[in-house]
Amino acid sequence: MSDPPLGPEASGPPIIRVGLDASPLRIGYAISVGRTIVQAATFHVDRDAPLTARRGFYRMIRDEVRQLEERHASDLRTIGIEAPYVGPNRQGSLNHARNIGQAEAWMFSSFPYAEQIIVQPAAWRRAIGIAPKGKVAPRLYAETRWDEDVWTQDTADAICIVDALPHLEQES
């Protein structure tokens, strides 16, 4: 597993990044400042909740990022959002795509200056050097990067996504 290149982080204010793993029932997120994960969690959404129920969670993430921007005199550089899952269930795939669209709308309205990258799982896994499939590798990786317990797969994936962003920024 290689470390992301330091690039602009070597001098000047630290770079702030956000990784999101959004699905119909959960929003996993991680925020990094420089190479340090400063927050990671998963919000759970009721099965019957409308898409608008997620707004409060996105506002909380936005507020955390804005506080970090102020504290570090740095702007959010990149938000990485995991690409929607497209499976055999048409309605499930549409619901997942709607959630990703809502995450994109939140990003554009909250941080119009930040780069947005829609990230395929294979790309973020490759960028941080973990196995291309399975649930165990992201959990193990996340546990090495985050001092607190990683309780959900969504939090683990968001940590992996945020750590992959320096590599993926170079590709885009």
Accessible surface in RSA format (square Angstrom, percent):
REM  Atomic radii and reference values for relative SASA: ProtOr
REM  Chains: A
REM  Algorithm: Lee & Richards
REM  Probe-radius: 1.40
REM  Slices: 20
REM RES _ NUM      All-atoms   Total-Side   Main-Chain    Non-polar    All polar
REM                ABS   REL    ABS   REL    ABS   REL    ABS   REL    ABS   REL
RES MET A   1   151.27  78.3  72.53  48.0  78.74 187.5  66.13  56.2  85.14 112.8
RES SER A   2    80.02  67.6  62.69  83.7  17.32  39.9  50.04 106.6  29.98  42.0
RES ASP A   3   108.24  75.8  89.44  89.0  18.80  44.5  20.23  47.6  88.01  87.8
RES PRO A   4     8.59   6.3   4.43   4.0   4.16  15.1   4.43   3.7   4.16  25.8
RES PRO A   5    55.82  40.7  40.32  36.8  15.49  56.3  51.81  42.8   4.01  24.9
RES LEU A   6   103.89  57.9  98.38  70.4   5.51  13.8  98.51  69.2   5.38  14.5
RES GLY A   7    48.27  59.5   0.00   N/A  48.27  59.5  34.16  93.8  14.11  31.6
RES PRO A   8    76.95  56.1  62.69  57.1  14.26  51.8  74.53  61.5   2.41  15.0
RES GLU A   9    31.12  17.9   9.99   7.6  21.13  50.3   5.89  11.4  25.24  20.6
RES ALA A  10    77.38  71.1  39.68  61.2  37.70  85.8  46.58  65.6  30.80  81.6
RES SER A  11    86.99  73.5  73.69  98.3  13.31  30.7  48.04 102.3  38.96  54.6
RES GLY A  12    60.39  74.5   0.00   N/A  60.39  74.5  31.38  86.1  29.01  65.0
RES PRO A  13    73.52  53.6  61.22  55.8  12.30  44.7  68.10  56.2   5.42  33.7
RES PRO A  14    40.75  29.7  38.31  34.9   2.44   8.9  40.74  33.6   0.02   0.1
RES ILE A  15    10.94   6.2  10.53   7.8   0.41   1.0  10.94   7.9   0.00   0.0
RES ILE A  16     0.00   0.0   0.00   0.0   0.00   0.0   0.00   0.0   0.00   0.0
RES ARG A  17     4.90   2.1   4.90   2.5   0.00   0.0   0.34   0.5   4.55   2.8
RES VAL A  18     0.00   0.0   0.00   0.0   0.00   0.0   0.00   0.0   0.00   0.0
RES GLY A  19     0.00   0.0   0.00   N/A   0.00   0.0   0.00   0.0   0.00   0.0
RES LEU A  20     0.00   0.0   0.00   0.0   0.00   0.0   0.00   0.0   0.00   0.0
RES ASP A  21     8.75   6.1   8.75   8.7   0.00   0.0   0.00   0.0   8.75   8.7
RES ALA A  22     1.04   1.0   0.56   0.9   0.47   1.1   0.56   0.8   0.47   1.3
RES SER A  23    14.32  12.1  14.18  18.9   0.14   0.3  13.62  29.0   0.70   1.0
RES PRO A  24    39.96  29.1  38.84  35.4   1.11   4.1  38.84  32.1   1.11   6.9
RES LEU A  25    46.61  26.0  45.59  32.6   1.02   2.6  45.59  32.0   1.02   2.7
RES ARG A  26    79.18  33.2  79.18  40.4   0.00   0.0   7.90  10.8  71.28  43.2
RES ILE A  27     0.08   0.0   0.08   0.1   0.00   0.0   0.08   0.1   0.00   0.0
RES GLY A  28     0.00   0.0   0.00   N/A   0.00   0.0   0.00   0.0   0.00   0.0
RES TYR A  29     4.95   2.3   4.95   2.8   0.00   0.0   0.00   0.0   4.95   6.1
RES ALA A  30     0.00   0.0   0.00   0.0   0.00   0.0   0.00   0.0   0.00   0.0
RES ILE A  31     0.00   0.0   0.00   0.0   0.00   0.0   0.00   0.0   0.00   0.0
RES SER A  32     3.56   3.0   3.56   4.8   0.00   0.0   1.76   3.7   1.80   2.5
RES VAL A  33    13.54   8.9   8.55   7.7   4.99  12.0   8.55   7.4   4.99  13.5
RES GLY A  34    13.10  16.1   0.00   N/A  13.10  16.1   9.43  25.9   3.67   8.2
RES ARG A  35    70.93  29.8  61.18  31.2   9.75  23.2  36.68  50.1  34.25  20.8
RES THR A  36    83.63  59.5  80.87  82.0   2.77   6.6  49.81  66.9  33.83  51.1
RES ILE A  37    11.30   6.4   0.00   0.0  11.30  27.2   0.00   0.0  11.30  30.7
RES VAL A  38    58.65  38.6  31.88  28.9  26.78  64.5  37.20  32.3  21.45  58.2
RES GLN A  39    57.18  32.0  57.18  41.8   0.00   0.0   3.52   7.5  53.66  40.7
RES ALA A  40     8.17   7.5   0.00   0.0   8.17  18.6   0.00   0.0   8.17  21.6
RES ALA A  41    33.80  31.1  28.43  43.9   5.38  12.2  33.80  47.6   0.00   0.0
RES THR A  42    22.88  16.3   1.85   1.9  21.03  50.1   1.85   2.5  21.03  31.8
RES PHE A  43    27.11  13.6  24.35  15.1   2.76   7.2  27.11  16.4   0.00   0.0
RES HIS A  44   114.15  62.4  94.53  65.7  19.63  50.2  70.46  72.6  43.69  50.8
RES VAL A  45    12.63   8.3   1.37   1.2  11.26  27.1   5.23   4.5   7.40  20.1
RES ASP A  46   113.25  79.3 104.12 103.6   9.13  21.6  23.20  54.6  90.04  89.8
RES ARG A  47   186.22  78.2 158.49  80.8  27.73  66.0  62.47  85.4 123.74  75.0
RES ASP A  48   137.33  96.2 106.53 106.0  30.80  72.8  40.97  96.4  96.36  96.1
RES ALA A  49    27.93  25.7   9.97  15.4  17.96  40.9  15.12  21.3  12.81  33.9
RES PRO A  50    87.56  63.8  75.38  68.7  12.18  44.3  87.56  72.3   0.00   0.0
RES LEU A  51    63.54  35.4  57.61  41.2   5.94  14.9  57.61  40.5   5.94  16.0
RES THR A  52    67.01  47.7  58.64  59.5   8.37  19.9  44.79  60.2  22.22  33.6
RES ALA A  53    43.94  40.4  20.06  31.0  23.88  54.3  32.67  46.0  11.28  29.9
RES ARG A  54     9.74   4.1   9.74   5.0   0.00   0.0   0.81   1.1   8.93   5.4
RES ARG A  55   121.74  51.1 120.34  61.3   1.40   3.3  29.80  40.7  91.94  55.7
RES GLY A  56    33.64  41.5   0.00   N/A  33.64  41.5  29.35  80.5   4.29   9.6
RES PHE A  57    49.88  25.0  49.82  30.9   0.06   0.2  49.82  30.2   0.06   0.2
RES TYR A  58     4.83   2.3   4.83   2.7   0.00   0.0   4.30   3.2   0.53   0.7
RES ARG A  59   119.48  50.2 119.48  60.9   0.00   0.0  34.24  46.8  85.24  51.7
RES MET A  60    99.18  51.4  96.23  63.7   2.95   7.0  78.33  66.6  20.85  27.6
RES ILE A  61     0.00   0.0   0.00   0.0   0.00   0.0   0.00   0.0   0.00   0.0
RES ARG A  62    57.13  24.0  57.13  29.1   0.00   0.0   0.97   1.3  56.15  34.0
RES ASP A  63    64.43  45.1  62.30  62.0   2.14   5.1  22.01  51.8  42.42  42.3
RES GLU A  64    45.06  25.9  42.49  32.1   2.57   6.1  28.44  55.0  16.63  13.6
RES VAL A  65     0.00   0.0   0.00   0.0   0.00   0.0   0.00   0.0   0.00   0.0
RES ARG A  66   102.70  43.1  98.15  50.0   4.55  10.8  40.67  55.6  62.02  37.6
RES GLN A  67   111.38  62.3 104.88  76.6   6.51  15.5  34.93  74.3  76.45  58.0
RES LEU A  68    12.28   6.8  12.28   8.8   0.00   0.0  12.28   8.6   0.00   0.0
RES GLU A  69    21.58  12.4  18.23  13.8   3.35   8.0   9.29  18.0  12.29  10.0
RES GLU A  70   153.19  87.9 128.01  96.8  25.18  59.9  49.34  95.4 103.84  84.8
RES ARG A  71   162.02  68.0 125.75  64.1  36.27  86.4  60.82  83.1 101.19  61.3
RES HIS A  72    56.70  31.0  45.36  31.5  11.35  29.0  36.01  37.1  20.69  24.1
RES ALA A  73    84.17  77.4  59.15  91.3  25.02  56.9  71.48 100.7  12.69  33.6
RES SER A  74    14.64  12.4   6.05   8.1   8.59  19.8   6.02  12.8   8.62  12.1
RES ASP A  75    94.23  66.0  83.34  83.0  10.89  25.7  15.60  36.7  78.63  78.4
RES LEU A  76     2.36   1.3   0.00   0.0   2.36   5.9   0.00   0.0   2.36   6.3
RES ARG A  77    81.32  34.1  72.85  37.1   8.47  20.2  26.91  36.8  54.41  33.0
RES THR A  78     0.00   0.0   0.00   0.0   0.00   0.0   0.00   0.0   0.00   0.0
RES ILE A  79     0.00   0.0   0.00   0.0   0.00   0.0   0.00   0.0   0.00   0.0
RES GLY A  80     0.00   0.0   0.00   N/A   0.00   0.0   0.00   0.0   0.00   0.0
RES ILE A  81     0.00   0.0   0.00   0.0   0.00   0.0   0.00   0.0   0.00   0.0
RES GLU A  82    21.18  12.2  21.00  15.9   0.18   0.4   1.79   3.5  19.39  15.8
RES ALA A  83     7.87   7.2   2.79   4.3   5.08  11.6   2.79   3.9   5.08  13.5
RES PRO A  84    43.07  31.4  31.29  28.5  11.78  42.8  31.29  25.8  11.78  73.2
RES TYR A  85   138.67  64.7 131.99  75.1   6.69  17.4 110.41  83.0  28.27  34.8
RES VAL A  86   120.10  79.0  93.80  84.9  26.30  63.4  93.80  81.5  26.30  71.3
RES GLY A  87    20.73  25.6   0.00   N/A  20.73  25.6   8.31  22.8  12.42  27.8
RES PRO A  88   136.81  99.7  95.56  87.1  41.26 150.0 108.89  89.9  27.93 173.6
RES ASN A  89    96.21  66.4  86.96  84.0   9.26  22.3  35.80  86.2  60.41  58.4
RES ARG A  90   191.84  80.5 182.65  93.1   9.19  21.9  74.19 101.4 117.65  71.3
RES GLN A  91    98.56  55.1  95.85  70.0   2.71   6.5  51.47 109.6  47.09  35.7
RES GLY A  92    32.29  39.8   0.00   N/A  32.29  39.8  27.98  76.8   4.31   9.7
RES SER A  93    15.40  13.0  12.49  16.7   2.91   6.7  12.25  26.1   3.15   4.4
RES LEU A  94    77.02  42.9  75.90  54.3   1.12   2.8  76.27  53.6   0.76   2.0
RES ASN A  95    50.91  35.1  49.63  48.0   1.29   3.1   8.01  19.3  42.90  41.5
RES HIS A  96    24.03  13.1  24.03  16.7   0.00   0.0  15.03  15.5   9.00  10.5
RES ALA A  97    45.41  41.8  37.67  58.1   7.74  17.6  38.21  53.8   7.21  19.1
RES ARG A  98   110.82  46.5 101.30  51.6   9.52  22.7  47.49  64.9  63.33  38.4
RES ASN A  99     2.51   1.7   2.13   2.1   0.37   0.9   0.49   1.2   2.02   2.0
RES ILE A 100     6.92   3.9   6.92   5.2   0.00   0.0   6.92   5.0   0.00   0.0
RES GLY A 101    31.46  38.8   0.00   N/A  31.46  38.8  25.59  70.2   5.87  13.1
RES GLN A 102    33.45  18.7  26.50  19.4   6.95  16.5  22.84  48.6  10.61   8.0
RES ALA A 103     0.00   0.0   0.00   0.0   0.00   0.0   0.00   0.0   0.00   0.0
RES GLU A 104    48.21  27.7  48.21  36.5   0.00   0.0   7.03  13.6  41.18  33.6
RES ALA A 105    58.77  54.0  49.78  76.8   8.99  20.5  55.82  78.6   2.95   7.8
RES TRP A 106    21.76   8.7  15.20   7.4   6.56  15.4  20.87  11.1   0.89   1.4
RES MET A 107     0.08   0.0   0.08   0.1   0.00   0.0   0.08   0.1   0.00   0.0
RES PHE A 108   117.04  58.6 110.43  68.4   6.62  17.2 110.55  67.0   6.49  18.6
RES SER A 109    91.59  77.4  57.63  76.9  33.96  78.2  53.50 113.9  38.09  53.4
RES SER A 110     9.09   7.7   4.02   5.4   5.07  11.7   1.86   4.0   7.23  10.1
RES PHE A 111     0.00   0.0   0.00   0.0   0.00   0.0   0.00   0.0   0.00   0.0
RES PRO A 112    97.88  71.3  70.62  64.4  27.26  99.1  71.70  59.2  26.18 162.7
RES TYR A 113   114.59  53.5  74.96  42.6  39.64 103.1  80.06  60.2  34.54  42.6
RES ALA A 114     9.28   8.5   0.00   0.0   9.28  21.1   0.35   0.5   8.93  23.6
RES GLU A 115    67.64  38.8  56.38  42.7  11.26  26.8  39.20  75.8  28.44  23.2
RES GLN A 116    40.02  22.4  14.16  10.4  25.85  61.6   6.79  14.4  33.23  25.2
RES ILE A 117    21.53  12.2  19.62  14.6   1.90   4.6  21.53  15.5   0.00   0.0
RES ILE A 118    68.39  38.9  43.86  32.7  24.53  59.1  43.86  31.6  24.53  66.6
RES VAL A 119     2.61   1.7   0.45   0.4   2.16   5.2   2.61   2.3   0.00   0.0
RES GLN A 120   107.16  59.9 105.96  77.4   1.21   2.9  43.07  91.7  64.09  48.6
RES PRO A 121    50.94  37.1  50.94  46.4   0.00   0.0  50.94  42.1   0.00   0.0
RES ALA A 122    53.11  48.8  48.38  74.7   4.73  10.8  48.85  68.8   4.25  11.3
RES ALA A 123    19.41  17.8  17.86  27.6   1.55   3.5  17.92  25.2   1.49   3.9
RES TRP A 124     1.89   0.8   1.89   0.9   0.00   0.0   1.89   1.0   0.00   0.0
RES ARG A 125    19.93   8.4  19.93  10.2   0.00   0.0   0.63   0.9  19.30  11.7
RES ARG A 126   164.61  69.1 144.18  73.5  20.43  48.6  78.26 106.9  86.36  52.3
RES ALA A 127    15.48  14.2   0.25   0.4  15.23  34.6   8.94  12.6   6.54  17.3
RES ILE A 128     4.15   2.4   3.11   2.3   1.04   2.5   4.15   3.0   0.00   0.0
RES GLY A 129    50.32  62.0   0.00   N/A  50.32  62.0  26.90  73.8  23.42  52.4
RES ILE A 130    22.14  12.6   6.75   5.0  15.39  37.1  13.61   9.8   8.53  23.2
RES ALA A 131    49.87  45.9  36.98  57.1  12.90  29.3  43.79  61.7   6.09  16.1
RES PRO A 132   101.74  74.1  91.53  83.4  10.21  37.1  92.47  76.3   9.27  57.6
RES LYS A 133   172.20  84.0 157.70  96.8  14.49  34.5 104.60  94.2  67.59  72.0
RES GLY A 134    44.98  55.5   0.00   N/A  44.98  55.5  35.82  98.3   9.16  20.5
RES LYS A 135   138.86  67.7 135.11  82.9   3.75   8.9  88.50  79.7  50.35  53.6
RES VAL A 136   102.70  67.6 100.29  90.8   2.41   5.8 102.30  88.9   0.40   1.1
RES ALA A 137    23.23  21.4  15.88  24.5   7.35  16.7  19.67  27.7   3.56   9.4
RES PRO A 138     0.00   0.0   0.00   0.0   0.00   0.0   0.00   0.0   0.00   0.0
RES ARG A 139    72.20  30.3  72.20  36.8   0.00   0.0  17.87  24.4  54.33  32.9
RES LEU A 140   105.63  58.8 103.67  74.2   1.96   4.9 104.17  73.2   1.46   3.9
RES TYR A 141    15.37   7.2  11.22   6.4   4.15  10.8   6.48   4.9   8.89  11.0
RES ALA A 142     0.00   0.0   0.00   0.0   0.00   0.0   0.00   0.0   0.00   0.0
RES GLU A 143    91.21  52.4  70.34  53.2  20.87  49.7  25.59  49.5  65.62  53.6
RES THR A 144   110.64  78.7  71.76  72.8  38.88  92.6  74.39  99.9  36.25  54.8
RES ARG A 145    54.51  22.9  41.08  20.9  13.43  32.0  16.71  22.8  37.80  22.9
RES TRP A 146    25.70  10.3  21.17  10.2   4.54  10.6  18.71  10.0   6.99  11.3
RES ASP A 147   154.04 107.9 115.26 114.7  38.79  91.7  38.64  90.9 115.40 115.1
RES GLU A 148   111.45  64.0 102.30  77.4   9.15  21.8  37.26  72.1  74.19  60.6
RES ASP A 149    96.97  67.9  80.38  80.0  16.59  39.2  14.30  33.7  82.67  82.4
RES VAL A 150     6.36   4.2   0.00   0.0   6.36  15.3   0.03   0.0   6.33  17.2
RES TRP A 151   196.61  78.9 176.10  85.2  20.51  48.2 156.22  83.3  40.39  65.5
RES THR A 152    27.22  19.4  23.69  24.0   3.54   8.4  27.22  36.6   0.00   0.0
RES GLN A 153    33.60  18.8  29.68  21.7   3.92   9.3  25.26  53.8   8.33   6.3
RES ASP A 154    14.57  10.2  14.46  14.4   0.11   0.3   0.18   0.4  14.39  14.4
RES THR A 155     6.35   4.5   6.35   6.4   0.00   0.0   3.15   4.2   3.21   4.8
RES ALA A 156     0.00   0.0   0.00   0.0   0.00   0.0   0.00   0.0   0.00   0.0
RES ASP A 157    15.86  11.1  15.86  15.8   0.00   0.0   0.00   0.0  15.86  15.8
RES ALA A 158     0.00   0.0   0.00   0.0   0.00   0.0   0.00   0.0   0.00   0.0
RES ILE A 159     0.00   0.0   0.00   0.0   0.00   0.0   0.00   0.0   0.00   0.0
RES CYS A 160     0.00   0.0   0.00   0.0   0.00   0.0   0.00   0.0   0.00   0.0
RES ILE A 161     0.00   0.0   0.00   0.0   0.00   0.0   0.00   0.0   0.00   0.0
RES VAL A 162     1.64   1.1   0.00   0.0   1.64   3.9   0.00   0.0   1.64   4.4
RES ASP A 163     4.13   2.9   2.71   2.7   1.42   3.3   1.47   3.5   2.66   2.6
RES ALA A 164     0.00   0.0   0.00   0.0   0.00   0.0   0.00   0.0   0.00   0.0
RES LEU A 165     0.00   0.0   0.00   0.0   0.00   0.0   0.00   0.0   0.00   0.0
RES PRO A 166    10.70   7.8   8.20   7.5   2.50   9.1   8.88   7.3   1.82  11.3
RES HIS A 167    32.68  17.9  30.31  21.1   2.37   6.1  15.60  16.1  17.08  19.9
RES LEU A 168    10.75   6.0   9.17   6.6   1.57   4.0   9.17   6.4   1.57   4.2
RES GLU A 169    27.28  15.7  14.80  11.2  12.48  29.7  11.23  21.7  16.06  13.1
RES GLN A 170   125.41  70.1  90.06  65.8  35.36  84.2  44.89  95.5  80.52  61.1
RES GLU A 171   128.55  73.8  90.49  68.5  38.06  90.6  49.18  95.1  79.38  64.8
RES SER A 172    94.35  79.7  29.43  39.3  64.92 149.5  63.08 134.3  31.27  43.8
END  Absolute sums over single chains surface
CHAIN  1 A     8763.3       6973.1       1790.1       4917.3       3846.0
END  Absolute sums over all chains
TOTAL          8763.3       6973.1       1790.1       4917.3       3846.0
